[in-house]
Amino acid sequence: MIIRYFAKTHIPSYSANSIQVVNMIISLSKQVEKVFLYIPFKPKRLLLSSLKTIFFRYGVKYPKNLKISFLKKDKNFLFEESAINYINKKLQNSTDLFFTRNIFIAYFLTQKNKKVIYESHEFSKDKQFKNFKSFIESINKHKYSKIIAISNSISQKYQKNGLMQQKIKVFPDGINEDFFKKKNKKTKEKYLSRLFKNKGIYNQKIVLYTGSLKKEKGVYFLLKIAQKLPHINFIIVGGRPKEIEEIKKDINSYKNIYIHPYIKYKNIPVLLQEADILVMPYLKKGSLIDSMSPLKMFEYLASGKPILASKLPVIEEILQDNYNSFLFEPENIDSFIKSLKKIFSLSIEDLKYISNNALQTAKQHTWDKRVKNILNWYHKTCV
């Protein structure tokens, strides 16, 4: 089998989008004969690809059966138009399986009656597509067109909008199996002390958040918590320098708050091991809140460290309170602090119970298992 994956994403980059696509490509390459990846063109990417180092930042090797092709720059609809032109010129008669997270390209492929899997990450954005109704009709009509969703919410909304149940299935995001090995990597000097040039950072308990600084992620909520608990160090690793500068204007007087821009993904496993608690303080509402399957959730689970997360339906699809994590009422400072104190008061045996369950949950959601399950479901439902 040959997979042709069209992705309008920047590789390499720090985005969760690129991390997800790269890991999917790696796992797909293990299951099929050949994988073709089509991404936007940039000179640096072309060089890194020719040197087989384009995935270096992610800590994974370039598969031998992967070929990357670069299409036009992704401004406005240039990437989509380039993809369509490429398909028309070079893949008109292709019977390969197409894979994409781009609804514009997926719709075009369904109109051509191609074998296609569309992966949906944000229903509200999908519904804004001008041919959305026609897209659903095309998926329903064509035997070899399917949709996979990263959360139950997305699947339910698609079905409410007319998509047949057998045409969509939920496959949450996942974690690379190597993540479990890398977390045990030993370094001469602890990672956080090097990152912040502060060996005293370990003198207090450490609460760590990694990822985007978008408001809905709850970073500003976390800063309010930090101001109430000066005896605990709150560390945020993520976001871009300009975003961080804006935040620092309000927190310069607080010595227990540390913020650093995104780091290379391959260093995340080591970073997580130095925390006492890992947090996901999502707000109640946001563009992705009701449909997400956060990559950090699986990274946190794979670390085996205690997780404190907002009690939201999409989070509870994977996390269970007092089983593999701890949940608090979103945007509720008292609930967060109460849960935090509870975690710190637990015995080693209780923490080990939660940690083991977290690790087992992570192992059920590896990228390799996800890809294998997707392909098995696709072939089974196409018969």
C-alpha positions as CSV (number, residue, x, y, z in Angstrom):
1,M,0.0,0.0,0.0
2,I,1.1,3.6,-0.7
3,I,0.0,6.6,1.4
4,R,0.0,10.1,0.0
5,Y,-0.2,12.6,2.9
6,F,-0.9,16.3,2.1
7,A,-0.2,18.6,5.1
8,K,-0.3,22.4,5.2
9,T,2.0,22.6,8.1
10,H,5.5,23.9,8.8
11,I,8.1,21.2,9.3
12,P,10.2,21.6,11.2
13,S,8.5,23.9,13.7
14,Y,7.4,23.9,17.4
15,S,3.6,23.6,16.6
16,A,1.5,20.8,17.9
17,N,0.2,20.4,14.3
18,S,3.7,19.6,13.0
19,I,4.5,17.2,15.9
20,Q,1.3,15.3,15.2
21,V,1.9,15.1,11.4
22,V,5.5,14.0,11.8
23,N,4.6,11.2,14.3
24,M,1.7,10.1,12.0
25,I,4.2,9.9,9.1
26,I,6.7,7.9,11.1
27,S,4.0,5.4,12.2
28,L,2.4,5.2,8.7
29,S,5.9,4.3,7.3
30,K,6.0,1.2,9.5
31,Q,2.6,0.0,8.2
32,V,2.8,0.6,4.4
33,E,5.2,0.1,1.5
34,K,5.7,3.8,0.7
35,V,4.7,7.2,2.1
36,F,4.7,10.4,0.2
37,L,4.5,13.6,2.2
38,Y,3.5,16.9,0.5
39,I,4.2,20.1,2.5
40,P,4.7,23.8,1.7
41,F,8.0,24.8,0.2
42,K,10.8,26.7,1.9
43,P,14.4,26.5,0.9
44,K,15.6,25.5,4.4
45,R,13.1,22.5,4.4
46,L,14.4,21.4,1.0
47,L,17.9,21.4,2.4
48,L,17.0,19.5,5.6
49,S,15.0,17.0,3.6
50,S,17.9,16.3,1.3
51,L,20.2,15.8,4.3
52,K,17.5,13.6,6.0
53,T,17.6,15.8,9.0
54,I,14.2,17.5,8.7
55,F,12.8,15.5,11.6
56,F,15.8,16.0,13.9
57,R,14.0,18.5,16.1
58,Y,11.4,15.9,16.9
59,G,13.9,13.2,18.0
60,V,12.8,10.7,15.3
61,K,14.7,9.3,12.3
62,Y,13.8,9.9,8.6
63,P,12.1,6.7,7.3
64,K,13.7,4.9,4.4
65,N,10.4,4.5,2.6
66,L,9.4,8.2,2.9
67,K,9.7,10.8,0.1
68,I,8.9,14.5,0.8
69,S,7.7,16.8,-2.0
70,F,7.4,20.5,-1.6
71,L,4.5,22.5,-2.9
72,K,4.1,26.3,-3.1
73,K,4.2,28.5,-0.1
74,D,1.2,28.4,2.2
75,K,-0.2,31.9,1.9
76,N,-4.0,32.2,1.4
77,F,-4.9,29.2,-0.7
78,L,-1.7,28.7,-2.6
79,F,-0.9,25.4,-1.0
80,E,-4.3,24.0,-1.6
81,E,-4.3,25.2,-5.2
82,S,-0.8,23.7,-5.7
83,A,-1.9,20.4,-4.2
84,I,-4.9,20.2,-6.5
85,N,-2.8,21.1,-9.6
86,Y,-0.3,18.4,-8.6
87,I,-3.0,15.8,-8.1
88,N,-4.6,16.7,-11.5
89,K,-1.2,16.5,-13.3
90,K,0.6,13.7,-11.7
91,L,-1.9,11.6,-9.6
92,Q,-5.0,11.7,-11.8
93,N,-5.1,7.9,-12.1
94,S,-3.7,7.1,-8.7
95,T,-5.4,4.4,-6.7
96,D,-3.3,5.1,-3.6
97,L,-4.8,6.1,-0.3
98,F,-4.7,9.9,0.4
99,F,-4.5,11.2,3.9
100,T,-5.0,14.9,4.9
101,R,-6.0,17.3,7.7
102,N,-7.0,19.9,5.0
103,I,-10.8,19.9,4.3
104,F,-10.3,21.8,1.0
105,I,-8.0,19.1,-0.3
106,A,-10.2,16.3,1.1
107,Y,-13.2,17.7,-0.6
108,F,-11.5,17.8,-3.9
109,L,-10.3,14.2,-3.5
110,T,-13.9,13.0,-2.7
111,Q,-15.1,14.8,-5.9
112,K,-12.5,12.8,-7.8
113,N,-13.7,9.6,-6.1
114,K,-10.3,9.0,-4.6
115,K,-9.5,6.8,-1.6
116,V,-9.2,9.4,1.2
117,I,-9.1,9.7,4.9
118,Y,-9.8,13.2,6.3
119,E,-8.6,13.8,9.8
120,S,-10.7,16.5,11.6
121,H,-9.3,18.4,14.5
122,E,-11.8,21.4,14.8
123,F,-15.4,21.0,13.8
124,S,-16.2,24.7,14.0
125,K,-13.5,25.4,11.5
126,D,-14.6,22.6,9.2
127,K,-18.2,23.9,9.2
128,Q,-17.0,27.3,7.9
129,F,-15.9,25.6,4.7
130,K,-18.1,26.9,2.0
131,N,-18.8,23.5,0.5
132,F,-19.3,21.8,3.9
133,K,-22.7,20.3,3.1
134,S,-21.5,19.0,-0.3
135,F,-18.4,17.6,1.5
136,I,-20.6,15.5,3.8
137,E,-22.7,14.3,0.9
138,S,-19.6,13.3,-1.0
139,I,-18.2,11.4,2.0
140,N,-21.5,9.6,2.4
141,K,-21.7,8.8,-1.3
142,H,-18.2,7.5,-2.0
143,K,-17.3,4.1,-0.7
144,Y,-13.6,4.9,-0.1
145,S,-14.0,8.3,1.6
146,K,-13.8,8.4,5.4
147,I,-13.4,10.8,8.3
148,I,-11.5,10.3,11.5
149,A,-12.0,12.6,14.5
150,I,-9.7,13.2,17.4
151,S,-12.6,13.5,19.9
152,N,-16.2,12.3,20.4
153,S,-17.5,15.8,20.2
154,I,-16.3,16.2,16.6
155,S,-17.8,12.8,15.6
156,Q,-21.2,13.6,17.2
157,K,-21.4,17.0,15.5
158,Y,-20.6,15.6,12.1
159,Q,-23.3,13.0,12.5
160,K,-25.8,15.7,13.6
161,N,-24.9,17.4,10.3
162,G,-25.8,14.4,8.2
163,L,-22.7,12.2,8.1
164,M,-23.5,8.5,8.3
165,Q,-22.2,6.8,11.5
166,Q,-20.1,4.2,9.6
167,K,-18.3,7.0,7.8
168,I,-16.5,8.4,10.9
169,K,-14.6,7.0,13.8
170,V,-12.8,8.6,16.8
171,F,-9.1,8.1,17.1
172,P,-7.6,10.3,19.9
173,D,-4.0,11.6,19.4
174,G,-1.1,9.7,20.8
175,I,2.5,9.4,21.9
176,N,5.7,8.0,20.4
177,E,6.8,4.8,22.0
178,D,10.3,6.2,22.2
179,F,9.0,8.8,24.6
180,F,9.0,6.2,27.4
181,K,12.7,5.5,26.8
182,K,13.8,9.2,26.5
183,K,12.3,10.2,29.8
184,N,15.0,8.1,31.6
185,K,17.8,9.9,29.7
186,K,20.5,11.0,32.1
187,T,22.2,14.4,31.8
188,K,25.3,15.8,33.6
189,E,23.3,18.7,34.8
190,K,19.6,18.9,35.5
191,Y,17.6,20.3,32.6
192,L,15.6,23.1,34.3
193,S,18.7,24.5,36.0
194,R,20.4,24.8,32.6
195,L,17.3,26.3,31.0
196,F,16.8,29.0,33.5
197,K,20.5,29.2,34.7
198,N,19.3,28.7,38.3
199,K,20.4,25.7,40.4
200,G,18.1,26.8,43.2
201,I,15.0,26.2,41.1
202,Y,14.6,22.8,42.8
203,N,14.5,24.3,46.3
204,Q,10.7,24.4,46.0
205,K,8.1,22.1,44.6
206,I,7.7,22.4,40.8
207,V,4.4,22.8,38.9
208,L,5.0,22.6,35.2
209,Y,3.0,23.6,32.1
210,T,4.2,23.1,28.5
211,G,2.7,24.3,25.3
212,S,0.8,27.2,23.7
213,L,0.2,30.4,25.6
214,K,-3.3,31.0,24.0
215,K,-5.7,32.3,26.6
216,E,-8.0,29.2,26.4
217,K,-5.1,27.0,27.5
218,G,-5.4,28.6,31.0
219,V,-1.9,30.1,31.3
220,Y,-3.1,33.4,32.8
221,F,-5.3,31.4,35.2
222,L,-2.2,29.5,36.3
223,L,-0.3,32.8,36.9
224,K,-3.1,33.8,39.3
225,I,-2.6,30.6,41.2
226,A,1.2,31.1,41.3
227,Q,0.7,34.5,43.0
228,K,-1.3,32.8,45.8
229,L,1.3,30.1,46.3
230,P,4.8,31.7,46.6
231,H,6.2,28.6,48.2
232,I,5.8,26.6,44.9
233,N,7.7,27.3,41.7
234,F,5.4,27.6,38.6
235,I,7.2,26.9,35.4
236,I,5.8,27.5,31.9
237,V,7.7,26.3,28.8
238,G,6.1,27.2,25.5
239,G,5.1,30.2,23.4
240,R,7.1,32.6,21.4
241,P,9.5,35.2,22.8
242,K,7.1,38.1,22.0
243,E,4.3,36.4,23.8
244,I,6.5,35.8,26.8
245,E,7.6,39.4,27.0
246,E,4.0,40.5,27.2
247,I,3.4,38.1,30.1
248,K,6.5,39.1,32.0
249,K,5.4,42.7,32.2
250,D,2.8,41.6,34.8
251,I,4.8,39.1,36.7
252,N,8.3,40.5,37.2
253,S,7.8,40.9,40.9
254,Y,7.0,37.2,41.4
255,K,10.1,35.1,42.1
256,N,8.3,31.8,41.8
257,I,7.2,32.1,38.2
258,Y,9.6,31.0,35.4
259,I,8.8,31.2,31.7
260,H,10.8,30.0,28.7
261,P,9.9,29.8,25.0
262,Y,9.3,26.6,23.2
263,I,12.1,24.0,23.4
264,K,12.9,21.2,20.9
265,Y,10.4,18.4,21.2
266,K,13.0,15.8,21.7
267,N,13.9,17.5,25.1
268,I,10.3,17.4,26.4
269,P,10.6,13.9,28.1
270,V,13.6,15.0,30.2
271,L,11.9,18.3,31.1
272,L,8.7,16.6,32.3
273,Q,10.7,14.3,34.7
274,E,11.9,17.3,36.7
275,A,8.4,18.4,37.7
276,D,6.4,17.4,40.7
277,I,3.1,18.1,39.1
278,L,2.1,18.6,35.4
279,V,-0.9,20.9,34.7
280,M,-3.4,21.5,32.0
281,P,-5.5,24.4,33.3
282,Y,-7.9,24.7,30.2
283,L,-10.6,27.3,30.4
284,K,-14.3,26.4,30.0
285,K,-14.6,27.9,26.5
286,G,-12.3,28.4,23.5
287,S,-12.1,27.6,19.8
288,L,-10.6,24.2,20.5
289,I,-11.9,23.4,24.0
290,D,-14.8,21.2,23.0
291,S,-13.0,19.2,20.3
292,M,-9.3,18.9,21.3
293,S,-7.2,15.8,22.0
294,P,-4.1,17.6,23.5
295,L,-0.7,16.1,22.6
296,K,0.6,17.3,26.0
297,M,-2.0,15.0,27.7
298,F,-0.4,11.9,26.3
299,E,3.1,13.3,26.9
300,Y,2.2,13.9,30.5
301,L,0.7,10.4,30.9
302,A,3.9,8.9,29.4
303,S,6.0,10.7,32.0
304,G,4.3,9.0,34.9
305,K,4.2,12.3,36.8
306,P,1.0,13.4,38.6
307,I,-1.3,15.3,36.2
308,L,-3.7,18.1,37.3
309,A,-6.2,19.0,34.6
310,S,-9.4,20.9,34.0
311,K,-12.5,18.7,34.3
312,L,-13.8,18.9,30.8
313,P,-15.7,16.3,28.7
314,V,-12.9,16.1,26.0
315,I,-10.3,15.6,28.8
316,E,-12.4,13.0,30.5
317,E,-12.4,10.9,27.4
318,I,-8.9,9.9,28.4
319,L,-8.2,11.1,31.9
320,Q,-10.0,9.7,35.0
321,D,-9.9,11.5,38.3
322,N,-8.0,9.6,41.0
323,Y,-7.2,6.9,38.6
324,N,-4.6,8.2,36.1
325,S,-4.8,11.9,37.0
326,F,-6.5,14.5,39.1
327,L,-9.2,16.8,37.9
328,F,-10.4,20.2,39.1
329,E,-13.3,22.5,38.2
330,P,-12.1,24.7,35.3
331,E,-11.4,28.4,36.2
332,N,-11.9,27.7,39.9
333,I,-8.9,28.8,41.9
334,D,-10.1,27.1,45.1
335,S,-10.7,23.8,43.3
336,F,-7.2,23.9,41.8
337,I,-5.4,24.7,45.0
338,K,-7.4,22.0,46.9
339,S,-6.4,19.4,44.3
340,L,-2.8,20.6,44.3
341,K,-2.6,20.2,48.1
342,K,-4.2,16.8,47.9
343,I,-1.6,15.6,45.4
344,F,1.2,16.8,47.7
345,S,-0.3,15.0,50.6
346,L,-0.5,11.6,49.0
347,S,1.6,8.7,50.0
348,I,4.3,7.2,47.8
349,E,2.1,4.2,47.3
350,D,-0.9,6.3,46.2
351,L,1.2,8.3,43.8
352,K,2.7,5.1,42.3
353,Y,-0.8,3.7,41.7
354,I,-1.8,6.9,39.8
355,S,1.6,6.8,37.9
356,N,1.2,3.2,36.8
357,N,-2.3,3.8,35.6
358,A,-1.1,6.9,33.7
359,L,1.7,4.9,32.0
360,Q,-0.7,2.1,31.0
361,T,-3.1,4.7,29.5
362,A,-0.3,6.2,27.5
363,K,0.8,2.8,26.2
364,Q,-2.8,2.2,24.9
365,H,-2.5,5.4,22.8
366,T,0.8,5.1,20.9
367,W,1.0,6.6,17.4
368,D,1.8,3.1,16.1
369,K,-1.4,1.6,17.6
370,R,-3.4,4.6,16.4
371,V,-2.2,4.2,12.7
372,K,-2.7,0.5,12.8
373,N,-6.3,0.9,14.1
374,I,-7.1,3.6,11.6
375,L,-5.9,1.5,8.6
376,N,-7.7,-1.6,10.0
377,W,-10.9,0.3,10.4
378,Y,-10.6,1.9,7.0
379,H,-10.1,-1.4,5.1
380,K,-12.8,-3.1,7.1
381,T,-15.4,-0.5,6.4
382,C,-14.5,-0.3,2.7
383,V,-15.3,-3.9,2.0
